């Protein structure tokens, strides 16, 4: 691209941003603010040591997860890294609460797939469990339904389990991860 094209693009972006800002001001637009559901997600901020157990695998693998609230406190950004011999894996997630749907929502992308996983679900305060369902591609490239269940033991421990949902509706555990907050 030429310098002129870059300059023109910059002017167009600036004009577009100004138009959106002006329209928002005229129509009384107010940006979203974090609510109690976002504050609950914020409790996960920090670094976590993880033990990941794949279904059928003889031993658990070590991993590290980091969580940080982002985008004005509306989204919990996560990064998960497993660097075990023979299995190197990185994944990134973005979790939030959609006030329109009244549901928790999440995305997941990782180094093993080119597909983006999308989830939505609910938190049960009584059992301290979040259950989310969604879909993504499996190792064979087939669109598959998934269920994620996160059970909080206390402020410094939780367990995440991912299930694959078969065409018959039967849930099969794919893996479990035990998280311990790093002090």
OpenMM code with the backbone's topology and positions (N, CA, C; nanometers):
from openmm import Vec3, app, unit

residues = "UNK UNK UNK UNK UNK UNK UNK UNK UNK UNK UNK UNK UNK UNK UNK UNK UNK UNK UNK UNK UNK UNK UNK UNK UNK UNK UNK UNK UNK UNK UNK UNK UNK UNK UNK UNK UNK UNK UNK UNK UNK UNK UNK UNK UNK UNK UNK UNK UNK UNK UNK UNK UNK UNK UNK UNK UNK UNK UNK UNK UNK UNK UNK UNK UNK UNK UNK UNK UNK UNK UNK UNK UNK UNK UNK UNK UNK UNK UNK UNK UNK UNK UNK UNK UNK UNK UNK UNK UNK UNK UNK UNK UNK UNK UNK UNK UNK UNK UNK UNK UNK UNK UNK UNK UNK UNK UNK UNK UNK UNK UNK UNK UNK UNK UNK UNK UNK UNK UNK UNK UNK UNK UNK UNK UNK UNK UNK UNK UNK UNK UNK UNK UNK UNK UNK UNK UNK UNK UNK UNK UNK UNK UNK UNK UNK UNK UNK UNK UNK UNK UNK UNK UNK UNK UNK UNK UNK UNK UNK UNK UNK UNK UNK UNK UNK UNK UNK UNK UNK UNK UNK UNK UNK UNK UNK UNK UNK UNK UNK UNK UNK UNK UNK".split()
positions = [
    Vec3(0.0838, -0.1179, 0.0000),
    Vec3(0.0000, 0.0000, 0.0000),
    Vec3(0.0883, 0.1242, 0.0000),
    Vec3(0.0435, 0.2243, -0.0691),
    Vec3(0.1189, 0.3482, -0.0743),
    Vec3(0.0916, 0.4315, 0.0507),
    Vec3(0.1752, 0.5343, 0.0712),
    Vec3(0.1545, 0.6239, 0.1852),
    Vec3(0.0195, 0.6936, 0.1756),
    Vec3(-0.0198, 0.7271, 0.0524),
    Vec3(-0.1490, 0.7918, 0.0321),
    Vec3(-0.2626, 0.6997, 0.0776),
    Vec3(-0.2531, 0.5714, 0.0444),
    Vec3(-0.3571, 0.4752, 0.0827),
    Vec3(-0.3636, 0.4630, 0.2345),
    Vec3(-0.2463, 0.4558, 0.2993),
    Vec3(-0.2446, 0.4495, 0.4456),
    Vec3(-0.3075, 0.5747, 0.5063),
    Vec3(-0.2717, 0.6925, 0.4514),
    Vec3(-0.3256, 0.8185, 0.5025),
    Vec3(-0.4764, 0.8231, 0.4843),
    Vec3(-0.5243, 0.7793, 0.3685),
    Vec3(-0.6673, 0.7773, 0.3407),
    Vec3(-0.7392, 0.6822, 0.4366),
    Vec3(-0.6806, 0.5664, 0.4604),
    Vec3(-0.7404, 0.4696, 0.5539),
    Vec3(-0.7459, 0.5285, 0.6943),
    Vec3(-0.6397, 0.5959, 0.7366),
    Vec3(-0.6353, 0.6575, 0.8692),
    Vec3(-0.7450, 0.7628, 0.8837),
    Vec3(-0.7624, 0.8460, 0.7804),
    Vec3(-0.8656, 0.9499, 0.7833),
    Vec3(-1.0043, 0.8850, 0.7890),
    Vec3(-1.0249, 0.7784, 0.7111),
    Vec3(-1.1548, 0.7109, 0.7091),
    Vec3(-1.1863, 0.6498, 0.8458),
    Vec3(-1.0869, 0.5884, 0.9090),
    Vec3(-1.1078, 0.5294, 1.0409),
    Vec3(-1.1397, 0.6379, 1.1421),
    Vec3(-1.0664, 0.7470, 1.1373),
    Vec3(-1.0915, 0.8586, 1.2293),
    Vec3(-1.2297, 0.9183, 1.2098),
    Vec3(-1.2709, 0.9347, 1.0848),
    Vec3(-1.4036, 0.9899, 1.0561),
    Vec3(-1.5123, 0.8938, 1.1039),
    Vec3(-1.4899, 0.7663, 1.0828),
    Vec3(-1.5875, 0.6658, 1.1277),
    Vec3(-1.6006, 0.6659, 1.2786),
    Vec3(-1.4881, 0.6754, 1.3486),
    Vec3(-1.4910, 0.6780, 1.4954),
    Vec3(-1.5632, 0.8027, 1.5454),
    Vec3(-1.5381, 0.9152, 1.4814),
    Vec3(-1.6051, 1.0394, 1.5199),
    Vec3(-1.7552, 1.0296, 1.4954),
    Vec3(-1.7948, 0.9700, 1.3832),
    Vec3(-1.9375, 0.9546, 1.3525),
    Vec3(-2.0057, 0.8652, 1.4557),
    Vec3(-1.9415, 0.7558, 1.4926),
    Vec3(-1.9990, 0.6660, 1.5932),
    Vec3(-2.0105, 0.7379, 1.7263),
    Vec3(-1.9069, 0.8132, 1.7635),
    Vec3(-1.9085, 0.8863, 1.8903),
    Vec3(-2.0206, 0.9911, 1.8902),
    Vec3(-2.0378, 1.0609, 1.7792),
    Vec3(-2.1415, 1.1637, 1.7691),
    Vec3(-2.2799, 1.1010, 1.7759),
    Vec3(-2.3003, 0.9909, 1.7024),
    Vec3(-2.4289, 0.9220, 1.7037),
    Vec3(-2.4607, 0.8704, 1.8434),
    Vec3(-2.3619, 0.8150, 1.9092),
    Vec3(-2.3818, 0.7627, 2.0440),
    Vec3(-2.4234, 0.8740, 2.1400),
    Vec3(-2.3599, 0.9895, 2.1277),
    Vec3(-2.3925, 1.1018, 2.2153),
    Vec3(-2.5343, 1.1524, 2.1889),
    Vec3(-2.5735, 1.1562, 2.0606),
    Vec3(-2.7065, 1.2047, 2.0256),
    Vec3(-2.8158, 1.1106, 2.0742),
    Vec3(-2.7924, 0.9828, 2.0733),
    Vec3(-2.8957, 0.8863, 2.1084),
    Vec3(-2.8875, 0.8414, 2.2538),
    Vec3(-2.8033, 0.9058, 2.3336),
    Vec3(-2.7942, 0.8726, 2.4743),
    Vec3(-2.7288, 0.7375, 2.5005),
    Vec3(-2.6413, 0.6965, 2.4139),
    Vec3(-2.5722, 0.5678, 2.4285),
    Vec3(-2.4827, 0.5694, 2.5513),
    Vec3(-2.4917, 0.4663, 2.6316),
    Vec3(-2.3996, 0.4507, 2.7435),
    Vec3(-2.3322, 0.3153, 2.7301),
    Vec3(-2.2018, 0.3124, 2.7449),
    Vec3(-2.1311, 0.1852, 2.7317),
    Vec3(-2.1676, 0.0897, 2.8451),
    Vec3(-2.1539, -0.0386, 2.8165),
    Vec3(-2.1828, -0.1408, 2.9168),
    Vec3(-2.0885, -0.1265, 3.0350),
    Vec3(-2.1400, -0.1596, 3.1515),
    Vec3(-2.0600, -0.1574, 3.2735),
    Vec3(-2.0627, -0.2972, 3.3338),
    Vec3(-1.9522, -0.3371, 3.3965),
    Vec3(-1.9507, -0.4696, 3.4600),
    Vec3(-2.0576, -0.4814, 3.5681),
    Vec3(-2.1241, -0.5959, 3.5685),
    Vec3(-2.2247, -0.6252, 3.6694),
    Vec3(-2.1741, -0.7328, 3.7641),
    Vec3(-2.2618, -0.7861, 3.8480),
    Vec3(-2.2195, -0.8878, 3.9451),
    Vec3(-2.1630, -1.0137, 3.8795),
    Vec3(-2.2136, -1.0494, 3.7626),
    Vec3(-2.1618, -1.1676, 3.6920),
    Vec3(-2.0175, -1.1455, 3.6474),
    Vec3(-1.9855, -1.0230, 3.6064),
    Vec3(-1.8483, -0.9910, 3.5660),
    Vec3(-1.7562, -0.9895, 3.6876),
    Vec3(-1.8087, -0.9405, 3.7994),
    Vec3(-1.7302, -0.9402, 3.9241),
    Vec3(-1.6971, -1.0833, 3.9664),
    Vec3(-1.7908, -1.1756, 3.9444),
    Vec3(-1.7645, -1.3160, 3.9762),
    Vec3(-1.6522, -1.3701, 3.8886),
    Vec3(-1.6542, -1.3374, 3.7601),
    Vec3(-1.5459, -1.3805, 3.6704),
    Vec3(-1.4119, -1.3228, 3.7158),
    Vec3(-1.4143, -1.2019, 3.7679),
    Vec3(-1.2923, -1.1347, 3.8125),
    Vec3(-1.2218, -1.2130, 3.9235),
    Vec3(-1.2956, -1.2924, 3.9994),
    Vec3(-1.2339, -1.3699, 4.1081),
    Vec3(-1.1360, -1.4748, 4.0546),
    Vec3(-1.1424, -1.5032, 3.9248),
    Vec3(-1.0515, -1.6019, 3.8650),
    Vec3(-0.9194, -1.5402, 3.8193),
    Vec3(-0.9075, -1.4087, 3.8269),
    Vec3(-0.7826, -1.3449, 3.7842),
    Vec3(-0.6639, -1.4035, 3.8596),
    Vec3(-0.5539, -1.4200, 3.7869),
    Vec3(-0.4325, -1.4703, 3.8491),
    Vec3(-0.3681, -1.5800, 3.7669),
    Vec3(-0.2697, -1.6436, 3.8271),
    Vec3(-0.1973, -1.7540, 3.7641),
    Vec3(-0.2323, -1.8820, 3.8376),
    Vec3(-0.2579, -1.9867, 3.7608),
    Vec3(-0.3031, -2.1143, 3.8145),
    Vec3(-0.2117, -2.2261, 3.7659),
    Vec3(-0.1705, -2.3129, 3.8564),
    Vec3(-0.0983, -2.4348, 3.8203),
    Vec3(-0.2024, -2.5425, 3.7942),
    Vec3(-0.1845, -2.6164, 3.6863),
    Vec3(-0.2869, -2.7100, 3.6414),
    Vec3(-0.2325, -2.8507, 3.6229),
    Vec3(-0.3177, -2.9474, 3.6492),
    Vec3(-0.2927, -3.0888, 3.6205),
    Vec3(-0.4013, -3.1307, 3.5224),
    Vec3(-0.3603, -3.1611, 3.3992),
    Vec3(-0.4538, -3.1970, 3.2925),
    Vec3(-0.4492, -3.3471, 3.2694),
    Vec3(-0.5645, -3.4115, 3.2824),
    Vec3(-0.5737, -3.5570, 3.2643),
    Vec3(-0.6630, -3.5849, 3.1445),
    Vec3(-0.6018, -3.6338, 3.0368),
    Vec3(-0.6772, -3.6710, 2.9174),
    Vec3(-0.7457, -3.8052, 2.9427),
    Vec3(-0.8640, -3.8225, 2.8877),
    Vec3(-0.9360, -3.9487, 2.9034),
    Vec3(-0.8505, -4.0615, 2.8455),
    Vec3(-0.8300, -4.1644, 2.9244),
    Vec3(-0.7526, -4.2797, 2.8795),
    Vec3(-0.6025, -4.2670, 2.8933),
    Vec3(-0.5522, -4.1493, 2.9293),
    Vec3(-0.4076, -4.1295, 2.9449),
    Vec3(-0.3639, -4.1788, 3.0822),
    Vec3(-0.2442, -4.2378, 3.0914),
    Vec3(-0.2000, -4.2924, 3.2199),
    Vec3(-0.1619, -4.1861, 3.3232),
    Vec3(-0.1116, -4.0711, 3.2784),
    Vec3(-0.0640, -3.9690, 3.3724),
    Vec3(-0.1185, -3.8315, 3.3378),
    Vec3(-0.1274, -3.7475, 3.4389),
    Vec3(-0.1673, -3.6089, 3.4188),
    Vec3(-0.0472, -3.5283, 3.3700),
    Vec3(-0.0749, -3.4233, 3.2938),
    Vec3(0.0290, -3.3340, 3.2430),
    Vec3(0.0206, -3.2014, 3.3177),
    Vec3(0.1347, -3.1364, 3.3343),
    Vec3(0.1386, -3.0058, 3.3994),
    Vec3(0.1117, -2.8959, 3.2980),
    Vec3(0.0439, -2.7922, 3.3438),
    Vec3(0.0154, -2.6766, 3.2596),
    Vec3(0.0036, -2.5544, 3.3491),
    Vec3(-0.0001, -2.4377, 3.2859),
    Vec3(-0.0179, -2.3116, 3.3578),
    Vec3(-0.1255, -2.2314, 3.2857),
    Vec3(-0.2171, -2.1743, 3.3636),
    Vec3(-0.3219, -2.0891, 3.3079),
    Vec3(-0.3125, -1.9512, 3.3718),
    Vec3(-0.3361, -1.8494, 3.2919),
    Vec3(-0.3414, -1.7128, 3.3434),
    Vec3(-0.4755, -1.6514, 3.3025),
    Vec3(-0.5332, -1.5759, 3.3954),
    Vec3(-0.6615, -1.5099, 3.3727),
    Vec3(-0.6476, -1.3625, 3.4077),
    Vec3(-0.7060, -1.2773, 3.3219),
    Vec3(-0.7014, -1.1333, 3.3461),
    Vec3(-0.8268, -1.0691, 3.2873),
    Vec3(-0.8918, -0.9845, 3.3668),
    Vec3(-1.0068, -0.9106, 3.3159),
    Vec3(-0.9575, -0.8083, 3.2139),
    Vec3(-1.0357, -0.7901, 3.1064),
    Vec3(-0.9959, -0.7041, 2.9964),
    Vec3(-1.1199, -0.6330, 2.9414),
    Vec3(-1.0976, -0.5417, 2.8514),
    Vec3(-1.2038, -0.4716, 2.7796),
    Vec3(-1.3048, -0.4083, 2.8750),
    Vec3(-1.2514, -0.3259, 2.9628),
    Vec3(-1.3360, -0.2513, 3.0557),
    Vec3(-1.3966, -0.3360, 3.1664),
    Vec3(-1.3359, -0.4506, 3.1948),
    Vec3(-1.3871, -0.5372, 3.3003),
    Vec3(-1.5041, -0.6238, 3.2579),
    Vec3(-1.5308, -0.6298, 3.1258),
    Vec3(-1.6436, -0.7078, 3.0757),
    Vec3(-1.6045, -0.8495, 3.0332),
    Vec3(-1.4760, -0.8736, 3.0106),
    Vec3(-1.4313, -1.0019, 2.9566),
    Vec3(-1.3118, -1.0548, 3.0344),
    Vec3(-1.3144, -1.1841, 3.0610),
    Vec3(-1.2040, -1.2540, 3.1260),
    Vec3(-1.1219, -1.3219, 3.0168),
    Vec3(-1.0007, -1.2707, 2.9954),
    Vec3(-0.9105, -1.3284, 2.8948),
    Vec3(-0.8243, -1.4344, 2.9623),
    Vec3(-0.8116, -1.5488, 2.8958),
    Vec3(-0.7333, -1.6577, 2.9539),
    Vec3(-0.6324, -1.7111, 2.8541),
    Vec3(-0.5239, -1.7638, 2.9091),
    Vec3(-0.4244, -1.8336, 2.8286),
    Vec3(-0.3855, -1.9597, 2.9045),
    Vec3(-0.3818, -2.0705, 2.8326),
    Vec3(-0.3510, -2.2009, 2.8909),
    Vec3(-0.2338, -2.2588, 2.8140),
    Vec3(-0.1267, -2.2967, 2.8868),
    Vec3(-0.0071, -2.3515, 2.8213),
    Vec3(0.0322, -2.4834, 2.8857),
    Vec3(0.0424, -2.5855, 2.8018),
    Vec3(0.0895, -2.7163, 2.8446),
    Vec3(0.2191, -2.7419, 2.7685),
    Vec3(0.3253, -2.7682, 2.8421),
    Vec3(0.4566, -2.7873, 2.7801),
    Vec3(0.5169, -2.9194, 2.8247),
    Vec3(0.4333, -3.0232, 2.8267),
    Vec3(0.4803, -3.1552, 2.8680),
    Vec3(0.5571, -3.2210, 2.7537),
    Vec3(0.6506, -3.3100, 2.7859),
    Vec3(0.7214, -3.3820, 2.6791),
    Vec3(0.6216, -3.4555, 2.5900),
    Vec3(0.6334, -3.4346, 2.4621),
    Vec3(0.5448, -3.5005, 2.3673),
    Vec3(0.4100, -3.4335, 2.3475),
    Vec3(0.3794, -3.3310, 2.4266),
    Vec3(0.2511, -3.2619, 2.4112),
    Vec3(0.2670, -3.1152, 2.4464),
    Vec3(0.2790, -3.0337, 2.3444),
    Vec3(0.2877, -2.8892, 2.3617),
    Vec3(0.1570, -2.8304, 2.3089),
    Vec3(0.0965, -2.7478, 2.3912),
    Vec3(-0.0368, -2.6992, 2.3598),
    Vec3(-0.0563, -2.5607, 2.4189),
    Vec3(-0.1149, -2.4711, 2.3416),
    Vec3(-0.1513, -2.3383, 2.3904),
    Vec3(-0.2941, -2.3093, 2.3476),
    Vec3(-0.3721, -2.2519, 2.4387),
    Vec3(-0.5082, -2.2118, 2.4067),
    Vec3(-0.5396, -2.0772, 2.4685),
    Vec3(-0.6337, -2.0063, 2.4067),
    Vec3(-0.6763, -1.8761, 2.4579),
    Vec3(-0.8281, -1.8691, 2.4576),
    Vec3(-0.8807, -1.8115, 2.5648),
    Vec3(-1.0245, -1.7988, 2.5775),
    Vec3(-1.0654, -1.6580, 2.6132),
    Vec3(-1.1911, -1.6309, 2.5923),
    Vec3(-1.2512, -1.5039, 2.6284),
    Vec3(-1.3897, -1.5378, 2.6835),
    Vec3(-1.4116, -1.5065, 2.8117),
    Vec3(-1.5379, -1.5386, 2.8770),
    Vec3(-1.6010, -1.4118, 2.9327),
    Vec3(-1.7327, -1.4062, 2.9250),
    Vec3(-1.8041, -1.2910, 2.9762),
    Vec3(-1.9467, -1.3273, 3.0097),
    Vec3(-2.0244, -1.2257, 3.0399),
    Vec3(-2.1665, -1.2442, 3.0664),
    Vec3(-2.2424, -1.1553, 2.9699),
    Vec3(-2.3272, -1.2165, 2.8883),
    Vec3(-2.4064, -1.1438, 2.7906),
    Vec3(-2.5362, -1.1007, 2.8579),
    Vec3(-2.5483, -0.9712, 2.8843),
    Vec3(-2.6661, -0.9209, 2.9551),
    Vec3(-2.7926, -0.9295, 2.8696),
    Vec3(-2.7782, -0.9398, 2.7391),
    Vec3(-2.8945, -0.9552, 2.6523),
    Vec3(-2.9499, -1.0973, 2.6607),
    Vec3(-2.8613, -1.1959, 2.6573),
    Vec3(-2.9025, -1.3363, 2.6646),
    Vec3(-2.9268, -1.3833, 2.8074),
    Vec3(-2.8703, -1.3073, 2.9042),
    Vec3(-2.8721, -1.3477, 3.0456),
    Vec3(-2.8017, -1.4823, 3.0622),
    Vec3(-2.6874, -1.4949, 2.9926),
    Vec3(-2.6077, -1.6172, 2.9976),
    Vec3(-2.4599, -1.5818, 2.9964),
    Vec3(-2.3817, -1.6730, 3.0561),
    Vec3(-2.2370, -1.6639, 3.0398),
    Vec3(-2.2040, -1.7123, 2.8993),
    Vec3(-2.1060, -1.6487, 2.8371),
    Vec3(-2.0655, -1.6848, 2.7017),
    Vec3(-1.9134, -1.6971, 2.6981),
    Vec3(-1.8642, -1.7763, 2.6048),
    Vec3(-1.7204, -1.7919, 2.5944),
    Vec3(-1.6777, -1.8361, 2.4557),
    Vec3(-1.5526, -1.8051, 2.4259),
    Vec3(-1.4892, -1.8520, 2.3036),
    Vec3(-1.3599, -1.9218, 2.3412),
    Vec3(-1.3146, -2.0105, 2.2542),
    Vec3(-1.1889, -2.0818, 2.2762),
    Vec3(-1.1225, -2.1079, 2.1430),
    Vec3(-0.9926, -2.0790, 2.1368),
    Vec3(-0.9100, -2.1103, 2.0204),
    Vec3(-0.7796, -2.1682, 2.0724),
    Vec3(-0.7228, -2.2631, 1.9988),
    Vec3(-0.5988, -2.3236, 2.0468),
    Vec3(-0.5092, -2.3677, 1.9331),
    Vec3(-0.3941, -2.4194, 1.9711),
    Vec3(-0.2908, -2.4562, 1.8741),
    Vec3(-0.3167, -2.5914, 1.8073),
    Vec3(-0.4288, -2.6548, 1.8365),
    Vec3(-0.4595, -2.7845, 1.7767),
    Vec3(-0.5708, -2.7777, 1.6728),
    Vec3(-0.6325, -2.6598, 1.6552),
    Vec3(-0.7474, -2.6505, 1.5657),
    Vec3(-0.7527, -2.5138, 1.4995),
    Vec3(-0.8083, -2.5107, 1.3795),
    Vec3(-0.8291, -2.3821, 1.3125),
    Vec3(-0.9700, -2.3297, 1.3362),
    Vec3(-1.0518, -2.4067, 1.4086),
    Vec3(-1.1893, -2.3659, 1.4366),
    Vec3(-1.2013, -2.2961, 1.5710),
    Vec3(-1.2952, -2.2061, 1.5805),
    Vec3(-1.3244, -2.1337, 1.7026),
    Vec3(-1.4407, -2.2027, 1.7732),
    Vec3(-1.4236, -2.2307, 1.9014),
    Vec3(-1.5309, -2.2918, 1.9795),
    Vec3(-1.6117, -2.1815, 2.0473),
    Vec3(-1.7432, -2.1966, 2.0472),
    Vec3(-1.8336, -2.0997, 2.1078),
    Vec3(-1.9202, -2.1712, 2.2113),
    Vec3(-1.9360, -2.1086, 2.3279),
    Vec3(-2.0108, -2.1697, 2.4376),
    Vec3(-2.1033, -2.0683, 2.5021),
    Vec3(-2.2096, -2.1187, 2.5648),
    Vec3(-2.2929, -2.0351, 2.6509),
    Vec3(-2.3558, -2.1235, 2.7571),
    Vec3(-2.3861, -2.0616, 2.8713),
    Vec3(-2.4428, -2.1410, 2.9796),
    Vec3(-2.4734, -2.0588, 3.1016),
    Vec3(-2.4751, -2.1270, 3.2162),
    Vec3(-2.5195, -2.0638, 3.3401),
    Vec3(-2.4299, -2.1041, 3.4565),
    Vec3(-2.4353, -2.0212, 3.5603),
    Vec3(-2.3645, -2.0473, 3.6850),
    Vec3(-2.4677, -2.0785, 3.7921),
    Vec3(-2.4443, -2.1865, 3.8669),
    Vec3(-2.5311, -2.2247, 3.9781),
    Vec3(-2.4596, -2.1859, 4.1073),
    Vec3(-2.5094, -2.0825, 4.1724),
    Vec3(-2.4461, -2.0309, 4.2940),
    Vec3(-2.4491, -2.1337, 4.4070),
    Vec3(-2.5529, -2.2145, 4.4128),
    Vec3(-2.5674, -2.3129, 4.5202),
    Vec3(-2.4574, -2.4194, 4.5127),
    Vec3(-2.4261, -2.4672, 4.3910),
    Vec3(-2.3242, -2.5722, 4.3757),
    Vec3(-2.1892, -2.5159, 4.3320),
    Vec3(-2.1832, -2.3856, 4.3061),
    Vec3(-2.0618, -2.3182, 4.2572),
    Vec3(-2.0095, -2.3871, 4.1302),
    Vec3(-2.1049, -2.4124, 4.0393),
    Vec3(-2.0737, -2.4827, 3.9153),
    Vec3(-2.1224, -2.4026, 3.7955),
    Vec3(-2.0353, -2.3873, 3.6961),
    Vec3(-2.0719, -2.3271, 3.5689),
    Vec3(-2.0816, -2.4390, 3.4662),
    Vec3(-2.1933, -2.4441, 3.3957),
    Vec3(-2.2113, -2.5425, 3.2889),
    Vec3(-2.2380, -2.4669, 3.1603),
    Vec3(-2.1531, -2.4933, 3.0610),
    Vec3(-2.1659, -2.4261, 2.9323),
    Vec3(-2.1692, -2.5309, 2.8216),
    Vec3(-2.2502, -2.5045, 2.7203),
    Vec3(-2.2569, -2.5939, 2.6060),
    Vec3(-2.2287, -2.5152, 2.4802),
    Vec3(-2.1735, -2.5861, 2.3829),
    Vec3(-2.1430, -2.5214, 2.2569),
    Vec3(-2.0939, -2.6222, 2.1565),
    Vec3(-2.0259, -2.5708, 2.0570),
    Vec3(-1.9761, -2.6601, 1.9543),
    Vec3(-1.8435, -2.6119, 1.8977),
    Vec3(-1.7751, -2.7068, 1.8390),
    Vec3(-1.6471, -2.6821, 1.7745),
    Vec3(-1.6096, -2.8068, 1.6968),
    Vec3(-1.4964, -2.8033, 1.6341),
    Vec3(-1.4532, -2.9169, 1.5525),
    Vec3(-1.3669, -3.0116, 1.6342),
    Vec3(-1.3889, -3.1409, 1.6157),
    Vec3(-1.3064, -3.2403, 1.6835),
    Vec3(-1.1791, -3.2665, 1.6033),
    Vec3(-1.0991, -3.3626, 1.6482),
    Vec3(-0.9703, -3.3920, 1.5832),
    Vec3(-0.9861, -3.4375, 1.4385),
    Vec3(-1.1013, -3.4915, 1.4039),
    Vec3(-1.1265, -3.5380, 1.2674),
    Vec3(-1.1892, -3.4298, 1.1801),
    Vec3(-1.2071, -3.3110, 1.2349),
    Vec3(-1.2648, -3.2010, 1.1585),
    Vec3(-1.4169, -3.2042, 1.1528),
    Vec3(-1.4804, -3.2844, 1.2367),
    Vec3(-1.6267, -3.2946, 1.2394),
    Vec3(-1.6817, -3.1988, 1.3445),
    Vec3(-1.7842, -3.1230, 1.3069),
    Vec3(-1.8495, -3.0327, 1.4014),
    Vec3(-1.9111, -3.1167, 1.5134),
    Vec3(-1.8737, -3.0847, 1.6378),
    Vec3(-1.9108, -3.1651, 1.7532),
    Vec3(-1.9679, -3.0758, 1.8622),
    Vec3(-2.0643, -3.1299, 1.9369),
    Vec3(-2.1183, -3.0583, 2.0519),
    Vec3(-2.0333, -3.0899, 2.1741),
    Vec3(-2.0164, -2.9882, 2.2594),
    Vec3(-1.9365, -3.0031, 2.3814),
    Vec3(-2.0130, -2.9479, 2.5006),
    Vec3(-1.9772, -2.9990, 2.6175),
    Vec3(-2.0270, -2.9453, 2.7445),
    Vec3(-1.9062, -2.9261, 2.8350),
    Vec3(-1.8951, -2.8068, 2.8916),
    Vec3(-1.7887, -2.7761, 2.9870),
    Vec3(-1.8508, -2.7571, 3.1240),
    Vec3(-1.7942, -2.8227, 3.2237),
    Vec3(-1.8431, -2.8101, 3.3608),
    Vec3(-1.7266, -2.7658, 3.4481),
    Vec3(-1.7422, -2.6501, 3.5113),
    Vec3(-1.6403, -2.5957, 3.6001),
    Vec3(-1.6967, -2.5927, 3.7410),
    Vec3(-1.6312, -2.6650, 3.8304),
    Vec3(-1.6758, -2.6762, 3.9703),
    Vec3(-1.5728, -2.6093, 4.0595),
    Vec3(-1.6147, -2.5040, 4.1299),
    Vec3(-1.5270, -2.4320, 4.2207),
    Vec3(-1.5282, -2.5007, 4.3573),
    Vec3(-1.4111, -2.5429, 4.4030),
    Vec3(-1.3991, -2.6056, 4.5341),
    Vec3(-1.3896, -2.4991, 4.6430),
    Vec3(-1.3013, -2.4014, 4.6194),
    Vec3(-1.2847, -2.2863, 4.7085),
    Vec3(-1.2200, -2.1757, 4.6255),
    Vec3(-1.1780, -2.0659, 4.6911),
    Vec3(-1.1223, -1.9521, 4.6169),
    Vec3(-0.9939, -1.9863, 4.5414),
    Vec3(-0.9261, -2.0934, 4.5816),
    Vec3(-0.7961, -2.1258, 4.5231),
    Vec3(-0.7926, -2.2573, 4.4457),
    Vec3(-0.9090, -2.3201, 4.4260),
    Vec3(-0.9134, -2.4483, 4.3549),
    Vec3(-1.0424, -2.4604, 4.2749),
    Vec3(-1.0294, -2.5110, 4.1523),
    Vec3(-1.1480, -2.5496, 4.0765),
    Vec3(-1.1109, -2.6592, 3.9784),
    Vec3(-1.2126, -2.7297, 3.9320),
    Vec3(-1.1942, -2.8382, 3.8362),
    Vec3(-1.2777, -2.8084, 3.7129),
    Vec3(-1.2154, -2.8264, 3.5966),
    Vec3(-1.2819, -2.8073, 3.4674),
    Vec3(-1.2858, -2.9424, 3.3972),
    Vec3(-1.4030, -2.9803, 3.3468),
    Vec3(-1.4132, -3.1047, 3.2707),
    Vec3(-1.4864, -3.0768, 3.1402),
    Vec3(-1.4283, -3.1258, 3.0299),
    Vec3(-1.4917, -3.1112, 2.8990),
    Vec3(-1.5466, -3.2463, 2.8549),
    Vec3(-1.6714, -3.2425, 2.8102),
    Vec3(-1.7386, -3.3614, 2.7593),
    Vec3(-1.7685, -3.3431, 2.6108),
    Vec3(-1.7539, -3.4487, 2.5352),
    Vec3(-1.7988, -3.4504, 2.3962),
    Vec3(-1.9380, -3.5124, 2.3980),
    Vec3(-2.0309, -3.4510, 2.3247),
    Vec3(-2.1686, -3.4997, 2.3198),
    Vec3(-2.1874, -3.5721, 2.1866),
    Vec3(-2.2165, -3.7011, 2.1944),
    Vec3(-2.2358, -3.7812, 2.0731),
    Vec3(-2.3685, -3.7519, 2.0053),
    Vec3(-2.3846, -3.8057, 1.8852),
    Vec3(-2.5101, -3.7890, 1.8113),
    Vec3(-2.6283, -3.8459, 1.8887),
    Vec3(-2.6014, -3.9418, 1.9780),
    Vec3(-2.7056, -4.0026, 2.0598),
    Vec3(-2.7360, -3.9211, 2.1859),
    Vec3(-2.6630, -3.8079, 2.2041),
    Vec3(-2.6831, -3.7229, 2.3207),
    Vec3(-2.6011, -3.7641, 2.4419),
    Vec3(-2.5262, -3.8742, 2.4292),
    Vec3(-2.4457, -3.9236, 2.5407),
    Vec3(-2.3186, -3.8399, 2.5559),
    Vec3(-2.2891, -3.8023, 2.6816),
    Vec3(-2.1699, -3.7213, 2.7116),
    Vec3(-2.0552, -3.8134, 2.7509),
    Vec3(-1.9386, -3.7917, 2.6871),
    Vec3(-1.8178, -3.8681, 2.7171),
    Vec3(-1.7085, -3.7703, 2.7579),
    Vec3(-1.6468, -3.7956, 2.8725),
    Vec3(-1.5420, -3.7063, 2.9202),
    Vec3(-1.4217, -3.7096, 2.8260),
    Vec3(-1.3747, -3.5923, 2.7856),
    Vec3(-1.2560, -3.5811, 2.7003),
    Vec3(-1.1316, -3.5576, 2.7859),
    Vec3(-1.1445, -3.4708, 2.8862),
    Vec3(-1.0339, -3.4440, 2.9780),
    Vec3(-1.0844, -3.3687, 3.0997),
    Vec3(-1.0014, -3.3702, 3.2025),
    Vec3(-1.0279, -3.2980, 3.3274),
    Vec3(-0.9031, -3.2184, 3.3620),
    Vec3(-0.9226, -3.0975, 3.4121),
    Vec3(-0.8108, -3.0134, 3.4559),
    Vec3(-0.8385, -2.9664, 3.5973),
    Vec3(-0.7443, -2.9929, 3.6881),
    Vec3(-0.7511, -2.9419, 3.8250),
    Vec3(-0.6644, -2.8172, 3.8336),
    Vec3(-0.7223, -2.7075, 3.8820),
    Vec3(-0.6552, -2.5784, 3.8922),
    Vec3(-0.6264, -2.5453, 4.0380),
    Vec3(-0.5038, -2.4989, 4.0648),
    Vec3(-0.4644, -2.4499, 4.1965),
    Vec3(-0.4044, -2.3107, 4.1789),
    Vec3(-0.4601, -2.2146, 4.2500),
    Vec3(-0.4104, -2.0763, 4.2378),
    Vec3(-0.2657, -2.0687, 4.2866),
    Vec3(-0.1804, -2.0065, 4.2069),
    Vec3(-0.0407, -1.9865, 4.2452),
    Vec3(-0.0332, -1.8713, 4.3448),
    Vec3(0.0373, -1.8937, 4.4536),
    Vec3(0.0514, -1.7911, 4.5583),
    Vec3(0.1791, -1.7133, 4.5404),
] * unit.nanometer
topology = app.Topology()
chain = topology.addChain("A")
for resn in residues:
    res = topology.addResidue(resn, chain)
    for name in ("N", "CA", "C"):
        topology.addAtom(name, app.Element.getBySymbol(name[0]), res)
